[in-house]
Amino acid sequence: MSKTLVDLFSQKLITWHSHHGRIGLPWQGKRDPYAVWVSEIMLQQTQVATVLERYPRFMKRFPTVKKLAAAHIDEVLAEWAGLGYYSRARNLHDCAQQVVSEFGGRFPSDPASLEKLKGIGRSTAGAIAAFAFHVRAPILDANVKRILARLFAVEGTLQNKLVNDGLWSLADKLLPKKPTDMPVYTQALMDFGATWCTSRKPVCLGNEKKCPFEKDCQANLSNQVLSFPQKTVKAKSPEFDCDMLLIRSGNAILLQKRPSKAIWGGLWSLPESAWVSKSDKKRKLPAFKNIFEEALPNENAVSWLKACKDMTLGPQIKHVFTHRRLWMQIWEVAASRNLEPKGEELRWVPIRQLGRYGLPQPIKILLQGLNLVRDDDLKN
């Protein structure tokens, strides 16, 4: 490892940022750890363009950690709907309550204490500490891993613990000496990985821009930029089928609250059957009674069938998760009367109140596509 590169890396990066870094993002320049924390969690696995739209709205709804802690989880999930990875929203709520109960509503400044909070890992803790408290703490998100793996031609996949530990060590050695440089340095790292040292089209492979590290980067010097970081072979994502009941009675729809640890955990969705592996053969449609028994396991299926005057085959919709695909067969059902569900996980919800409930994005799109709701009905 070049001592010169280690000594000069942070200043080179800060200089680069002064000319090419992203500016004007609503969470930039914040020393409020709550604002930093929300932005960091929201930016995990969500595109910046989406966060630009949703971050101000979330902060207006929950302007302080105490306001977030005091909110009902359904309010938080409803505000989070459409951002995906809903465990983040549940962790945000749990963490806010933890900060209020254990730290009097003030975030701790040291990374070790931040890491003990729900949903905050080492890299997020480093970002909060660096931005809000000017602590010399490294970050190591996917962008930073890619930068370091190329810069030092790190052998091995990122899933390897020894490789990951080595990258943390590198990230620590490259930190600027002055704590006051930490906010701009940390932002520069994020921006450089997101806009210049990108996964598929880094600027060093083009002719329009000159990378500040072109003479230092081992991957570039050996013409192997796209070979780093080294990747594992991904298995094909499994596919599943399920049936969903869209039961209406007058102006109300029957919603079912999903288990907290399931996909879309804690959100309100349509009653659904168990997921079954999708085969290459054409799927045989199940009997109505079987669908009701699976989708409403704690209810009297016969009573619900009697209360439903029409049941028609609706659209089939596909939703792609990170590691799986789900095909949902919708059954449109008209109920002649509002049966009172036995379980608390089921609830008749008036269409105009749907915006108060966190709905999975594909269910929102489905209801809009069937002209059952207007955009205003889904606003909370």
C-alpha positions in Angstrom: 0.0 0.0 0.0 1.4 3.4 -1.0 2.0 5.6 2.0 1.7 8.6 -0.2 -1.8 7.6 -1.4 -2.9 7.0 2.2 -1.7 10.4 3.2 -3.2 12.2 0.3 -6.4 10.3 -0.4 -8.7 12.3 1.8 -7.5 15.7 0.5 -7.7 14.6 -3.1 -11.2 13.4 -2.5 -12.3 16.6 -0.8 -10.8 18.6 -3.6 -12.7 16.5 -6.1 -15.9 17.0 -4.2 -15.5 20.8 -4.3 -15.8 20.6 -8.1 -17.9 17.6 -8.8 -19.8 16.6 -5.6 -23.6 16.6 -5.3 -24.9 19.7 -3.7 -28.4 21.0 -2.6 -29.7 17.6 -1.3 -32.1 18.4 1.5 -30.2 16.3 4.1 -26.8 17.8 3.3 -25.1 20.1 5.8 -27.3 18.8 8.7 -25.8 18.5 12.1 -29.0 17.2 13.6 -28.3 13.5 14.1 -32.0 12.7 13.7 -32.1 14.2 10.3 -28.9 12.5 9.3 -30.2 9.1 10.6 -33.5 9.3 8.7 -31.7 10.2 5.5 -29.1 7.4 5.9 -31.8 4.7 6.5 -34.0 6.0 3.7 -31.1 6.0 1.2 -30.3 2.4 1.9 -31.6 0.4 -1.1 -33.8 3.3 -2.3 -32.8 5.5 -5.3 -31.9 9.1 -4.5 -34.6 10.4 -6.8 -37.2 8.7 -4.7 -35.7 9.8 -1.4 -35.6 13.4 -2.7 -39.4 13.3 -3.0 -40.1 11.4 0.2 -37.6 12.6 2.7 -39.1 16.2 3.1 -42.5 14.7 3.5 -41.4 12.2 6.2 -39.5 14.9 8.1 -42.6 17.2 8.0 -44.8 14.3 9.4 -42.2 13.3 12.0 -40.0 16.4 12.6 -38.2 15.1 15.7 -37.2 11.7 17.2 -39.8 12.2 19.9 -42.6 12.8 17.4 -41.5 9.6 15.6 -41.3 7.6 18.8 -44.8 8.8 19.9 -46.4 7.9 16.6 -48.3 4.6 16.0 -46.5 2.1 13.9 -49.3 2.1 11.4 -48.7 5.8 10.8 -45.0 5.2 10.2 -45.6 2.3 7.8 -48.2 4.3 5.9 -45.7 7.2 5.4 -43.0 4.7 4.4 -45.3 2.9 1.9 -43.6 2.7 -1.6 -40.1 3.0 -0.3 -39.7 -0.8 0.1 -37.8 -2.8 2.7 -40.4 -2.1 5.4 -38.2 -3.6 8.2 -36.4 -0.2 7.9 -39.6 1.6 8.9 -40.2 -0.7 11.8 -36.6 -0.4 12.9 -36.8 3.4 12.7 -39.8 3.4 15.0 -38.2 1.0 17.5 -34.9 3.0 17.4 -36.7 6.3 18.0 -38.4 4.8 21.1 -35.0 3.5 22.2 -33.4 6.9 21.8 -36.2 8.5 23.8 -36.3 5.9 26.6 -32.5 5.3 27.0 -30.9 8.6 25.9 -33.6 11.1 26.8 -34.3 11.9 23.1 -30.7 12.7 22.2 -28.6 10.5 19.9 -25.2 9.4 21.4 -22.2 10.7 19.5 -19.9 7.7 19.6 -20.2 5.0 16.9 -20.1 2.1 19.4 -23.2 3.4 21.2 -25.0 4.2 18.0 -24.4 0.7 16.8 -26.4 -0.6 19.8 -29.5 1.1 18.5 -32.1 -0.9 16.5 -31.4 -1.0 12.8 -28.1 0.9 12.9 -25.1 -1.0 11.7 -21.4 0.0 11.7 -21.5 2.0 8.5 -24.6 3.9 9.4 -23.2 4.6 12.8 -20.1 6.0 11.2 -22.1 8.3 8.9 -24.2 9.7 11.8 -21.1 10.3 13.9 -19.2 11.9 11.0 -21.9 14.2 9.8 -23.6 15.2 13.0 -20.6 15.1 15.5 -17.5 15.3 13.3 -16.2 12.1 14.7 -13.4 10.3 12.8 -15.4 7.2 12.0 -15.2 5.3 8.7 -18.2 4.2 6.6 -18.2 1.2 4.3 -21.4 1.0 2.2 -21.5 -0.7 -1.3 -20.1 2.4 -3.0 -17.1 2.7 -0.6 -16.4 -1.0 -0.9 -16.2 -0.7 -4.7 -13.9 2.3 -4.5 -11.4 0.6 -2.1 -11.5 -2.8 -3.9 -10.5 -1.0 -7.2 -8.1 1.4 -5.7 -6.1 -1.4 -3.9 -7.1 -4.3 -6.3 -8.5 -6.2 -3.3 -8.7 -10.0 -4.1 -11.7 -12.0 -2.9 -15.4 -11.4 -2.8 -17.0 -8.8 -0.6 -19.0 -11.6 1.2 -15.7 -13.0 2.5 -15.2 -11.9 6.2 -11.5 -11.5 5.9 -11.9 -9.3 2.8 -14.6 -7.2 4.6 -12.4 -6.8 7.7 -9.5 -5.7 5.4 -11.7 -3.1 3.8 -12.7 -1.7 7.2 -9.1 -1.4 8.1 -8.4 0.5 4.8 -11.3 2.8 5.4 -10.0 3.6 8.8 -6.5 4.4 7.6 -7.7 6.7 4.8 -9.7 9.0 7.2 -8.7 12.7 7.2 -6.6 13.9 10.2 -8.9 16.8 11.0 -12.3 16.0 12.5 -13.8 19.0 10.9 -13.1 17.5 7.5 -15.3 14.5 8.3 -18.7 15.7 7.0 -17.4 16.7 3.5 -15.0 13.7 3.3 -17.8 11.3 4.1 -20.2 12.9 1.6 -17.4 12.9 -1.0 -16.9 9.2 -0.6 -20.6 8.6 -1.1 -20.8 10.9 -4.1 -17.6 9.6 -5.8 -18.9 6.0 -5.6 -22.4 6.9 -6.8 -21.5 9.2 -9.7 -17.9 8.5 -10.8 -16.6 5.1 -9.6 -19.8 3.4 -10.6 -20.4 -0.3 -10.9 -20.7 -0.5 -14.7 -19.6 2.8 -16.2 -16.8 4.3 -14.2 -15.4 7.5 -15.6 -12.0 6.0 -16.1 -13.3 3.9 -18.9 -14.5 7.0 -20.8 -12.8 10.0 -22.2 -14.9 12.8 -20.9 -13.6 13.1 -17.3 -10.3 12.5 -15.6 -10.4 10.5 -12.4 -8.2 12.0 -9.6 -6.9 8.5 -8.7 -6.2 7.2 -12.2 -2.4 7.0 -11.5 -3.0 5.4 -8.0 -5.8 2.9 -8.7 -4.3 -0.6 -9.0 -7.4 -1.8 -10.9 -7.0 1.0 -13.5 -3.3 0.5 -13.9 -3.8 -3.2 -14.7 -6.8 -2.5 -16.9 -9.1 -4.6 -14.6 -11.5 -1.9 -13.3 -14.6 -3.9 -14.0 -13.1 -7.0 -12.4 -13.2 -5.4 -9.0 -14.8 -5.9 -6.6 -14.8 -9.6 -7.4 -18.3 -11.0 -7.6 -20.0 -14.3 -6.6 -22.2 -16.1 -9.1 -25.9 -15.3 -8.2 -28.4 -18.0 -8.2 -31.7 -17.6 -10.1 -34.4 -15.9 -8.0 -37.1 -18.4 -7.0 -40.7 -17.7 -8.2 -43.9 -18.2 -6.2 -47.7 -18.2 -6.8 -50.4 -17.1 -4.4 -54.1 -16.2 -4.4 -55.3 -12.9 -3.0 -58.9 -12.0 -2.1 -60.1 -8.5 -3.0 -63.3 -8.5 -0.9 -65.6 -5.5 -1.1 -68.7 -4.7 0.8 -70.2 -1.3 -0.2 -67.4 1.3 0.0 -65.2 -0.9 2.2 -62.4 -3.3 1.4 -61.2 -6.2 3.7 -57.6 -5.8 4.7 -55.3 -8.2 6.5 -52.4 -7.1 8.6 -49.2 -9.0 7.7 -47.0 -10.6 10.3 -44.2 -8.3 11.5 -41.4 -10.6 10.4 -42.9 -11.5 7.0 -42.3 -9.8 3.7 -44.3 -6.5 3.8 -44.2 -7.1 7.6 -46.7 -4.9 9.5 -48.4 -3.6 6.4 -52.1 -4.0 5.5 -52.6 -6.1 2.4 -55.3 -8.3 0.8 -56.0 -11.7 2.5 -53.7 -14.2 0.7 -53.1 -17.9 0.5 -49.7 -19.6 1.2 -47.0 -19.0 -1.3 -46.2 -22.1 -3.5 -43.2 -22.6 -5.8 -44.1 -21.7 -9.3 -43.7 -24.6 -11.8 -43.3 -24.5 -15.5 -46.7 -26.1 -15.9 -49.9 -24.1 -16.1 -51.2 -23.6 -12.6 -54.5 -25.3 -11.8 -56.9 -22.8 -10.1 -57.9 -23.9 -6.6 -61.5 -24.2 -5.4 -63.1 -21.1 -3.9 -63.5 -22.8 -0.5 -59.8 -23.7 -0.4 -58.8 -20.1 -1.2 -61.0 -18.8 1.7 -59.7 -21.4 4.1 -56.1 -20.5 3.3 -56.5 -16.8 3.1 -58.7 -16.5 6.2 -57.4 -19.4 8.4 -59.1 -18.1 11.6 -62.5 -17.5 10.1 -65.4 -19.7 9.2 -64.9 -20.2 5.5 -68.4 -21.4 4.9 -69.9 -18.3 6.4 -67.7 -16.0 4.3 -68.6 -18.0 1.2 -72.3 -17.6 1.9 -71.9 -13.9 2.4 -70.2 -13.5 -1.0 -72.6 -13.2 -3.9 -70.0 -12.8 -6.7 -66.5 -14.2 -7.1 -64.7 -13.6 -10.3 -61.2 -14.2 -11.6 -59.3 -10.9 -11.6 -55.9 -9.9 -12.9 -52.6 -11.7 -12.2 -49.9 -9.3 -11.1 -46.2 -9.9 -10.7 -44.0 -8.3 -8.1 -40.2 -8.6 -8.1 -38.5 -8.6 -4.7 -34.7 -8.5 -4.3 -34.3 -12.2 -4.0 -37.6 -13.6 -5.3 -40.6 -13.1 -7.6 -44.2 -13.3 -6.7 -47.2 -13.9 -9.0 -50.4 -12.9 -7.3 -53.7 -14.1 -8.7 -56.4 -11.7 -7.7 -60.0 -12.8 -7.0 -62.6 -10.1 -6.9 -65.3 -10.8 -4.4 -68.5 -8.8 -3.6 -69.8 -9.5 -0.1 -73.5 -9.0 0.5 -72.9 -7.9 4.1 -70.1 -6.9 6.4 -69.1 -10.0 8.3 -67.4 -9.1 11.5 -63.9 -10.7 11.4 -62.9 -12.8 14.5 -59.2 -11.9 14.3 -57.7 -8.4 15.0 -55.5 -8.9 11.9 -58.6 -8.4 9.6 -60.4 -5.1 9.2 -63.0 -3.5 7.0 -61.5 -0.2 5.8 -63.5 2.4 4.0 -61.9 3.3 0.6 -61.5 6.9 1.6 -59.5 5.9 4.7 -57.0 3.6 2.9 -54.4 6.4 3.0 -54.2 5.9 6.8 -52.9 2.4 6.3 -49.5 1.2 5.0 -50.3 -0.7 1.8 -47.7 -2.6 -0.3 -47.0 -0.7 -3.5 -48.3 -3.4 -5.8 -51.6 -3.4 -3.9 -51.9 0.3 -4.3 -51.2 0.0 -8.0 -53.8 -2.8 -8.3 -56.6 -0.8 -6.6 -55.8 2.3 -8.8 -55.7 0.1 -11.9 -59.1 -1.4 -11.1 -60.5 2.2 -10.6 -61.5 1.3 -7.1 -59.6 4.2 -5.5 -58.5 7.6 -6.5 -55.0 9.0 -5.8 -56.6 11.2 -3.0 -57.9 8.1 -1.3 -54.4 6.8 -0.8 -53.0 10.0 0.7 -52.6 10.0 4.4 
